Amino acid sequence: MSLTDNLWYLGAQFMASIQARDNESSQRQLRIIRSLIAQETQGHFSHYKLRMLQILTNANRAAFSVGASTDLLTEHSRRIVIEIDRAQTKRRLADLTGKAVEKTISLITERNAYKDRVIQEAITYIENHYNKPITREDLATRLRCSVAHFSRLFSKTTGYSYREFLLLFRLEKAKEMLERSHLQVAEIAYGAGFQDPSYFSKAFRKQVGVSPRQYRATRAGGVREPD
């Protein structure tokens, strides 16, 4: 899985953890995100600080979407910008970002246990059944809520519509199979949950910018599709 893919997936999980007021999970995900961004920015500390500021901004947006005070978040954001600008080392920045996330979570005044359960169970179900047909209706019924209510909760929490999230998740799994297996593209399409290999190839090219075969050919150490 590429850096971009990892950051996308972790970012969605990170925002869900913020909204669930789960500091332990948020901090664990933040540590991984910091490591990935360090790789992405390749030693450019100013770029590293900018990317971390973006992550913290997303955390505050996630908190706002579940009821954190606008005034308190605005003041918190102002302090974050000042402190990150003053930071001179990655160790200092790691300390600042960890404390900033903890503060962001503390500004969410009320935890909605029902919402937490719905979204976490939905994501877990997708992780375990992505290679099978999964509709919003199926998940809404399983989680005992209306389709409209489920759709609102899902997009508000993750930042993606259910359809977008499922598509991107399946494409990530397809990338893994392209990199690590000798399966043909059609087999990978079915294995990742796509019912139509032609649609899979079009969706893959639209999202990734190259065809599945081209993607496989450009991966370092990638395997060649059998003739």
C-alpha positions in Angstrom: 0.0 0.0 0.0 1.4 3.4 -0.9 2.1 6.3 1.5 -0.9 8.2 0.0 -3.2 5.2 0.5 -2.0 4.7 4.1 -2.5 8.3 5.0 -6.0 8.4 3.5 -7.1 5.3 5.4 -5.5 6.3 8.7 -6.8 9.9 8.3 -10.4 8.5 8.1 -9.9 6.3 11.1 -8.2 9.2 13.0 -11.1 11.5 12.4 -13.5 8.8 13.6 -11.5 8.3 16.7 -11.5 12.0 17.4 -15.2 12.1 17.1 -15.6 9.1 19.4 -13.4 10.9 22.0 -11.1 7.9 21.9 -7.7 9.5 22.9 -5.8 6.2 23.0 -6.7 5.3 19.4 -6.2 8.8 18.2 -2.7 9.0 19.7 -1.8 5.6 18.3 -3.0 6.6 14.8 -1.3 10.0 15.1 2.1 8.3 15.8 1.7 6.3 12.6 0.6 9.3 10.6 3.7 11.3 11.9 6.0 8.5 10.7 4.3 8.3 7.3 4.5 12.1 6.8 8.2 12.0 7.8 8.7 9.6 4.9 6.6 11.7 2.6 8.4 15.0 3.3 11.9 13.4 3.1 13.6 15.5 5.7 12.1 18.9 4.8 11.1 20.1 8.3 9.0 23.0 7.1 7.0 20.7 4.9 6.7 18.3 7.8 5.3 21.0 10.0 2.8 22.1 7.4 1.5 18.6 6.9 1.1 18.1 10.6 -0.8 21.4 10.8 -3.2 20.0 8.2 -3.7 16.9 10.3 -4.5 18.9 13.4 -6.8 21.1 11.4 -8.7 18.0 10.2 -8.9 16.9 13.9 -10.5 20.2 14.8 -13.0 19.9 12.0 -13.9 16.5 13.1 -14.5 17.8 16.6 -16.6 20.7 15.3 -18.8 18.3 13.3 -19.8 16.6 16.6 -20.6 19.7 18.6 -17.3 21.2 19.9 -17.5 24.9 20.5 -16.5 27.0 17.5 -15.0 29.7 19.8 -13.0 27.2 21.8 -11.8 25.5 18.6 -10.8 28.8 17.0 -8.7 29.7 20.0 -7.2 26.2 20.2 -6.3 26.4 16.4 -4.7 29.8 16.9 -2.4 28.4 19.6 -1.6 25.4 17.5 -0.4 27.5 14.6 1.8 29.6 16.9 3.3 26.6 18.7 4.0 24.6 15.5 5.6 27.7 14.0 8.0 27.9 16.9 8.8 24.2 17.0 12.4 23.5 16.0 12.7 19.7 16.3 10.5 16.7 15.4 10.6 15.6 19.0 9.1 18.9 20.1 6.5 18.7 17.3 5.5 15.2 18.3 4.9 16.5 21.8 2.9 19.4 20.6 0.7 17.4 18.2 0.0 14.8 20.8 -1.1 17.4 23.4 -3.1 19.3 20.7 -5.1 16.2 19.8 -5.8 15.5 23.5 -7.0 19.1 23.9 -9.2 18.8 20.8 -10.9 15.7 22.2 -11.5 17.5 25.5 -13.4 20.2 23.7 -16.1 17.7 22.5 -18.5 18.1 25.4 -20.7 15.0 24.9 -20.0 11.5 23.6 -22.7 9.9 21.5 -22.2 6.2 22.2 -24.8 5.3 19.6 -23.0 7.2 16.8 -19.7 5.7 17.9 -21.1 2.2 17.7 -22.7 2.7 14.3 -19.7 4.0 12.5 -17.1 1.7 14.2 -19.2 -1.4 13.5 -19.8 -0.2 9.9 -16.1 0.2 9.2 -15.3 -3.1 10.8 -17.9 -4.8 8.8 -16.5 -3.3 5.6 -13.0 -4.5 6.5 -14.2 -8.0 7.0 -16.7 -8.3 4.0 -15.3 -5.9 1.4 -15.1 -8.7 -1.2 -18.8 -9.4 -1.0 -21.8 -7.2 -2.0 -22.5 -4.7 0.7 -25.2 -2.1 0.3 -26.0 0.8 2.6 -29.4 -0.8 3.1 -27.7 -4.0 4.4 -25.6 -2.1 6.8 -28.4 0.2 8.0 -30.6 -2.9 8.7 -27.7 -4.6 10.5 -27.1 -1.6 12.6 -30.8 -0.9 13.2 -31.1 2.5 11.8 -32.6 4.1 8.7 -30.6 4.3 5.5 -30.8 8.1 5.5 -29.6 8.3 9.1 -26.8 5.9 8.5 -25.6 7.9 5.4 -25.6 11.1 7.3 -23.7 9.6 10.3 -21.1 7.9 8.0 -20.3 10.9 5.8 -20.2 13.3 8.8 -17.8 11.0 10.7 -15.5 9.8 8.0 -15.6 12.7 5.6 -16.6 10.3 2.8 -20.0 9.1 1.6 -20.5 5.4 2.2 -20.2 4.6 -1.5 -16.9 6.6 -1.8 -15.4 4.9 1.3 -16.3 1.4 0.1 -14.9 2.1 -3.4 -11.6 3.5 -2.1 -11.3 0.7 0.4 -11.8 -1.9 -2.3 -9.3 -0.2 -4.6 -6.7 -0.2 -1.8 -7.2 -4.0 -1.4 -6.9 -4.4 -5.2 -3.6 -2.5 -5.1 -2.3 -4.9 -2.5 -3.2 -7.9 -4.6 -1.7 -6.3 -7.7 1.6 -5.8 -5.9 1.7 -9.2 -4.1 0.0 -11.8 -6.2 0.1 -13.3 -9.6 -3.7 -13.2 -10.1 -5.0 -11.8 -13.3 -6.7 -8.4 -13.2 -10.2 -9.9 -13.5 -9.6 -12.2 -10.6 -8.3 -9.3 -8.5 -11.4 -7.3 -9.4 -13.7 -10.1 -8.1 -11.4 -10.6 -5.1 -11.7 -7.0 -4.1 -15.5 -7.0 -4.3 -16.1 -5.6 -7.8 -18.7 -7.5 -9.8 -17.6 -6.1 -13.1 -13.9 -6.2 -14.1 -14.5 -3.5 -16.7 -16.0 -1.2 -14.1 -13.1 -2.0 -11.8 -10.5 -1.0 -14.4 -12.3 2.2 -15.2 -12.7 3.1 -11.5 -9.0 2.2 -10.8 -7.7 4.4 -13.7 -9.9 7.3 -12.6 -8.7 7.1 -9.0 -5.1 6.1 -9.4 -4.3 7.6 -12.8 -3.1 4.4 -14.5 -4.6 1.1 -15.4 -4.3 -1.9 -13.0 -1.7 -3.5 -15.3 0.3 -0.3 -15.5 0.1 0.1 -11.7 1.5 -3.5 -11.3 4.3 -2.8 -13.8 5.4 0.3 -12.0 5.5 -1.1 -8.4 9.0 -1.8 -7.1 9.3 -5.5 -6.8 5.9 -5.9 -8.4 4.9 -9.2 -9.9 4.0 -9.8 -13.5 0.6 -10.9 -14.5 0.6 -14.3 -16.0 0.1 -14.6 -19.8 
